[in-house]
Every structure is written in structure tokens, then in C-alpha cells.
Amino acid sequence: MRRWVCILREPSGLVALVVSDGAEGLSRVPLRELTDAEAPGRASLLASWDALGQARGATADTLVHVLWVLLSTAPGDEAPSRSLGHPWVEPPPAPFRRTAAHPRGYRGTLHQPPKRRQPEVLDVRPYLLHRRDIQALLQALRPCMEEAVGRLVECGWSEARLRRVVAALESAGRAEAALVYHHGYTDSRGAELPASFVRLGQLLRDAPESSFARLVALRGRLGIDTQPAVLVAAARLLLRWDATRGIAWLEVAAGLKPESQVPLLSALLEPGVERAEASAYDLDVEVLVERAFVWRVQYLQGLAAGYSRDYLASGFRLLTVWGFGPLGWLEWPAKSGRVPEACLIQLGDHLESGLASLPILWALCGDLPGFADVLEVIPWTELTPAAAYELVELLTTLWDTRVEREARLRWWSAARRVLPTLLQQLRRTPASHQARCVHMFCNVVAVGPPAWLVPEYQVPTVLAFSERVCRAPFQEVDRLSFALEALLVHPEQDVRQRLLTCSERSLLRFEHCCARGSLAGLVGDGMALLAPRDARLVLDALERFPDVLGRTAQLLGTLRHHVGRELLADFARHPLVREDPFALPPARMVSLLREHCAEGVESPLPRKARLALEEGRELPPGQLARALRVASEQLPRLRLQLLARRVLDRLRGALPADARDSRVRHALQMASLIGDNRRALRRLLARWFAGERDFVTRHPRSREWFERHPRVDAGRWLTGLVLRREVPGVGQVTLALEQDALEALRLGTLVGSCLGLNGSCDYSAASVVLDVNKRVLYARDSRGQVLARQLLAISKDDTLVPFNVYPERTPPALQALFLDYDLAFAEALGLPLSDGPYEPEVENILSDSFWHDGAWELGGPEDA
């Protein structure tokens, strides 16, 4: 949208200076091209301008139009350097003289008096472009002044102001008519003011008359007449704000350094600052907010929201001390509050990383009563930096703008009751496991629903459990609490008690199943489905078969939640789950076990007893009792194996896949978990399991890609090289491109990267096996185990793109071997090798999406 600032008188006509959305400067637009909505009063002004092009003498009509234009416009940029002199504006012809002989001036019907000489048409508009010409023109029109003033008053102009203009024009000074009329500015130097001030004055026509004098007083301090950017920013401000408040902010800007004036005026145009008062602006905050434009905007937004200057200044001081860059920002609490700056500065110095959450603590100081007191009580320096970080994360859960403040206040009330207990627990916890203790507490108590407002038994339960596992030999990183959360929060006391008394050996073995974060997430999802439905089975398995429980929960967590719930409801009706098979008659028991113990489900009966019962032989009572006792102890394992088989059957669907193969299981899980590339991957797996191992290479799109890249030797690219070398500290290592699609699909899972199972970029693993322009390079030891891997691709412009070597802890010597392979492979292909950190475009062929994390920097192997 265009908004006009002022209208200029120029030789080409009336020109409007307008501000357009998105434009950096003022635009010049002929007034005729603006609409009446964009320039109110445009039609009347253009009518007067056109009338002055055909002025007939020094009449009141001419003077009305002259004053109309002078009072509505400002001198333009293209004024002539020399004046035109005295305008030749003739008065109207005098009437015939009356005599005593002819009182009415009538001399008979035959008398033909000479025609009255009419004044010539004169374009007086050029006389409005130069100050001296205007004075000469008004001098010629002075006899018509009274009549012209009266007619202007009839059109709505102020008589008092017009009289003021007449007085100023008759004085010896050189006052500007528009300034005198609109602002009462009668200073004789008004005509000598810089054009920028005169033009901005048109935006103050409806403001108090003192506004223009305040604007002129800023001359020399505010670069309106010397810096075009300041003029534009000031014009935008006065167009958006009312004149009184706009002038007040211009006075604030005049007190800043020249380089800070435009940022302040621009920030005042941002959303959310409309209610900020100039009188509340603290000039001392400039040393803080001048670092980043977003900080200045946020400071103004804070003022508009009614926060105190001290509270706002403390926030930006903390951002500066913590070393936040331009992207750091503050959250807005309900009101201002006391901020313990010394405590927060000490906390920032104590933390090794994770400073991004600290500004939320500042917000909570204003949002929650007594929060500052709690911050000062916490012994931050007695905690390890990792534990302090986790405690900060715990406190930031109290800040959730999606929740009403009343609810957050209830959270805070609950948190104040339990935080002292947690701090006492931390004093008893070894330093190595303090972070784990806080993280476990946060997962169970603070992460909802319901956040913080948990039943009373949950806090002592999680603290008692953390006291057991937050020490050696348990891991320092907590992934166990998420997996066992369904048991920790179980409403039945005996379930929670059994968990608390579970053996250390069982917990350690189960924790091993959660060693990787992405896989631990699957275990937790599976446990969240299984534990509420059958907590006894989960506890029995946790105590006796934690490994089986972890693997089964991971499989179950692969399913979509609604699918998992349906499967568990059907599983509960299984005959070996619905009742204890070892309490049934032997014949019935043997029949059920024979029917269901297949495809990965092992019979829990001892071998000799099982064979005897299957052959119909009777066993001695003591031997049968011992066999049934052993089998009963194995019942949780049997049921978990049955559940795992059900899950695999659901994952497999109609695919002819052998789920006993770990590679197949991984592929089925991947096809269930990924979002992007899911349909294409399932299509590939269907063809793969049907025996079409060359489905990708024979696909028409793959052949088209090779045709578009004739420089690429398809055979060489698909088979690659084989490089064997002895690596110090590792042994014999073989590097080769993976030919098995299912094995290549594991490129992220084997090394624990984000391309692994349940990883954030797992869809890229599918892209690797779907597209012929991407290959996986594995480094294997003498036993065939994968030590590291690298993704290779051919870009759109025919360059070999090597990606980073994973895992990141790969020894430098092994990374150097990957670099040797990349160089040799590029030479064999006859293609240049891309060097990072650039991102050469890598096409998607059969896949829809692919995560490009940049080419590997080839300056040398990365540090371990």
C-alpha cells in the first residue's frame, strides 16, 4: 500500500512523495496517479492547479487557487535557480466611465463603444516554483486578498489561520505560507528550513501547532536533512503513529548515536510496540540492545507490554553476559519481577553448554512469585555442570505459553513442595550420576501429562528408584527412566514395589537394551503399550528375562500406537496367554505347545520331558513336577516370544519375508517407522523378497539417470573398489561398497546415527537403497563386523560426493583409509571429488526425500 508524505510543486506538475510497503526510500508519483483514498483532497488540489494554468488576470479566483496550492504543497526538488521576475498579471478591464451628460454611460443605440480589452490568459504555475516569484505573484494579487480569504473560509479553511497567513505575507519576513497556516511557524527563517523538515511538516497538519516547532528543534541532532534513511524512517513513523507520540519518539532518537537512530525508528514500526511510551525509554539500555535489531524490538515490545525498565534491562544484560548473539531472545512473562542477576551469571559461568534455556529462567522470575528466591537457594556450584543443566531444563518445564498462567501457578506450587526433596537426593548422589538423577525425575514428574500435578506416590517412587540406579555400575546417561516410566507411575503399589526391589543384574541387562537413544525410544513406546495392559508379565520378564523383554518391547514400539493396541487386545485372547498352560492336563498342554511353539517360539518344557509327553509316555510324578516348575518359570519368556512373533507377522503383512533374519526384521521395522519414502521402500522390499534383487538398477528411472549421466560407468559405480589395509590399533580392515540392500539399509543403525532405526532422518536410509546415485561404503574387520561407514553419491553435475564418516568417534587412521578409498574411487570413475562443506545437489530418483548434511571436508581426517 502507498501512503503519501507530502505533495511537491515542480515544473512537471504536482508530484507526491509516497512510502510504499517494502520500499527502502521515498517514491515520486504524479499526483494524478494516486487515488482519492491514497490522497484525500486530491481532486480539489488538482482542480486549483489546472485553473492556475489558465489564469485570467489578478482576480480573487486566481488568488484562491494560488493559496489553495501554497497551503497544500511544498516546494519541489526541481525549482528553477533564477526567478521569472514580476509576473505580468493584468487587472480586469475597468467599466465605462459615467458622465453628467450620460449618467448611465449610455450614448444611444447607434453608438458602438470600443470592446473592453480582456486580460491575456497566463500560466502562473511556474511562478509557484521559486520563492521570489511567489512573493511577486502575491504582491500583484494583494488587492484581492480579502475576497479570496472569504471564499476560502466558505470552503472550510480556518479564518483565523488564514488571517495569520495574510499577516505573515504582508510582513517583511520570508515566511512559508503552509508552515504559517498549519503550524503557526512565523519565523522569518521559515523559508530557509531544509526541505526535509518542511515536507515532514505536512504529516503534522492535524497535530498540535507546537509539534512542528519540536520537530525543527531536532535539527542538528536528528539527521533528517542529512541522512535519507532517517527521513524515510521518520516519515514511516509519523504515518503509523499519531503525531504527538511520533514526535516524542523522534526526540528520543535524536538523543542516540547517528548509527542507532534508524534502527530505533525502524523498530518502532514492528508489531507489538504500538503502546510503548517514549518517556519510558531508558537511553542506558542502548549499550545492550544496539548489538541486535531483534533485541531493540523486544525491548520496545516489553515497554509496550508494561514491564519495568529495570526488569527489561536485567534481561538484556544477562543475554550479553551469557554471550547470546543476535538470534538470542527473551520470553514474555505475565509481569515484571525481581531477577537475581548475580546468581544467574554464576550459573551461566558454571554451565559448560546448554545456555539456550537460561533466558526462560529470567521470564520465570517475573511469571512465578518467589522463583528468584528458589534460584538463589539452589547450590548450583555444588552440582556438576551436566546436573546443573538438567536442573535448568527441569525448571524450564514450568514455562509453557500454551497453558494458562493459573495452571502454571499450580505447577509452581507443586514444584516448590518437591524441589527440596530432589536437592536432598542430589546431595546423596555421586557426582557422575547427578545429571541422570535430575533427568529421571524430570521425565516422570515434570513432563506431562499431567505435568507436575502427579499423584503423591510418584515423587517418592522415582526418587527411591533413582537412588538405586543413579550410581555405578549403571550408565551415567539416563535412558532407563523412559523405558520403565509405565511401571514407575503405575497406580498399583505392588507393581511399583516389585520394580523397586528388582535385582541390579536384571536392571543392568535391561538398560543395555536402551543403550542407544533412538532404540531406547522404541523400547519405551513398547513398554508404554504393554505395561498398563499386563504389568505382571512385564515385571516377571524384567526380573528373569530382561533381554527378551527389551527386544520384544522394541519390536512392539515399532508399530503405530493404534495398531499396537489392537494387537495387544488380540494377544490377550491367545490360549497360552489367557490361561496358564502348565496348569492344564498334560495332553492339552502338549497340544497347545506343539501348535504354537514354532518360528522363533521355543517350548519352555525341558527336552526329555517334552519328548516323553509328545510320545504319550507317562513321567514319574517328581520328574513331571520338576519339568512343570521349570516351564512355569519360563512362561514370561514364552509369552514374549509369542508377542514378538505376532508383531513380526503384523510388520511383514503379505511380504514373503523370513523374519528370523535380523536384516529382514530391521527392514520391516524401518518400513513401518519411516514417514517419507515409506511406499517406495515397501515396494522395493516386496520385489526383494520375491527374488528381484536388481529391481532398483533395472527400474526405468534408474536407467534414465544413467542416460543423463553418460560420464558415469554404471558397472564401476555399482561394484566399486575393494581396499584392504592394516590399520594401527584396529587390525585388518576391508572397505567395499555394500551390495545387499537390506544390509545397506542398516547404515545408520549399525553406527548409531540419525539415519538409524527410529532416527530423525531414517527416511534417508531408505533413499540410499532406492536411488542408484547413492552407495554405502562399509569398513569391516577380519570377522566381518562393521567398524564405520560412509555414504557416497554422485551429484547432479557429475561429482563424487563423499559424506562424513560415522560413527563420529572413528579413529583418524581409519578415516584416512576412507579418504584414500574416495580418492581412488574418484580416479577410477574419472569424476572430480567434491570437497565440503558445500552441498552439491544430489538428485532423488525413486525416493521422495533425502537429508543432505554437506560433503565431507577433505582437508584431512577428523579428530576422534
ABEGO torsion letter per residue (X at the ends): XBBBABBBBBAAEBBBBBBBBGBABBBBBBAAABBAAABBGAAAAAAAAAAAABBBEBBAAAAAAAAAAAAABBBBAABBABBAEBBBBBBBBBBBBBBAABAAGBAEAABBBBBBBBBBBBBAAAAAABAAAAAAAAAAAAAAAAAAAAAAAAAGBBAAAAAAAAAAAABABBBBAAAAAAAGBABAAAAABBAAAAAAAAAAAABBAAAAAAAAAABGABAAAABAAAAAAAAAAAAABBAAAAAAAAAAAAABBAAAAAAAAAAAABBGAAABBAAABBAAAAAAAAABAAAAAAAAAAAAAGBBAAAAAAAAAAAAAAGBBAABBBBBBABBBBBBAAAAAAAAAABABGAAAAAAAAAAAAABBGAAAAAAABBAAABBAAAAAAAAAAAAAABBAABBAAAAAAAAAAAAAAAAAAAAAAAABBAAAAAAAAAAAAAAAABOOBBGBBBAAAAAAAAAAAAAABBOABBABBAAAAAAAAAAABABAAAAAAAAABBAAAAAAAAAAAABAAAAAAAAAAAAAAAAABAAAAAAAAAABAAAAAAAAAAAAABBAAAAAAAAAAAAABAAAABBAAABBAAAAAAAAAAABBGGBBBABBAAAAAAAAAGBBBBAAAAAAAAAAAAAAAAAAAAAAAAAAAAAAAAEABBBBAABAAAAAAAAAAAABABGAAAAAAAAAAAAAGBAAAAAABAAAAAAAAABAABBAAAAAAEBBBBBBBBGAEBBBBBBBABAAAAAAAAAAAGBAABBGBAAAAAAAAAAABAABBBBBBBBAAGBBABBBBBBBBAAGBBBBBBBOBAABBAAAAAAAAAAAAAAAAAAGBBBBBOABBBBBBBAABABBBBAEBBBAAEBBBX
